[in-house]
C-alpha cells in the first residue's frame, strides 16, 4: 500500500496547479496591498496638507452702540 501511494502521481498535477494558483494569488495580494498602502499614504498626506492650510483667524467686531442725540 505504501509503495502504491509512493508511485501514485495522480494528485501531483492537482497539487502543482494549486501551488501555481496560490502563488499567483499571493503575488496579486502583495501588489494589491502595496497599492492600497500607497493610496492611503497619499490620502493622509492630502488631509495633512488640508489641515495645515486651514485659516483659523476668525474676527468678529461685534455691535456698536451709537450715541443718542438728545
Order of alpha helices (4+ residues) and beta strands (2+ residues): alpha-alpha
